[in-house]
Structures are given as C-alpha cells and as structure tokens.
C-alpha cells in the first residue's frame, strides 16, 4: 500500500491584501434600556450598592453611528428594599470582528 501526501500552497487559499482591505465590517447598534438597582447595605464603609438589574432590548438600529440622544432617568421603585431606576435610549455597539470573543464570554 502506497500512501501519498498532497501538499497545497496556502497562498492559494489566503485572500490577497487588496481583497482583505475591501471587506468592511460596520458595527451594529441595538437600542436598549438599562435598569440599575440601589441596594442598601449594613456596612460601616458603604451604605449602598449600585448594580445592573436588567438590560431591556428596545429595537435594532442600523449600522453606522451610535445615537447621541439619551433619555431622562425614571425612578421605577423606591422603598426600604432599595431603588430601581430605568435609563432609556442607550445603545449597545457590537463589532462583527469580535463575534468569537462575545461567544466565549457567554
């Protein structure tokens, strides 16, 4: 039995420099509302902790530039257990070239 090994030049599979430069990958922007929560603490150093409670998708925006308008913060809940604020009209910017990193961080 004879085994044969075929060696193919990799340069035939790698696109030329000019071809790689033509590919444009614009970022995607998604409009979201961010919910922030203030939780009171029993601690001698800090009296409260702020943490993100939720990110609510509002809609998909086009590629290109991020929206500059950010809405007014709204107090949703304010009681002894803490405070919940809603910050509307924020944008999440996703870059297609970072897709693998996004996947690995899930």
Buried (B, 14 or more C-beta within 10 A) or exposed (E): EEEEEEEEEEEEEEEEEEEEEEEEEEBBBBBBBBBBBBEEEEEEEEEEEEEEBEEEEEEEBEEEEEEEEEEEEEEEEEEEEBBBBBBBBBBBEEEEEEEEEEEEEE
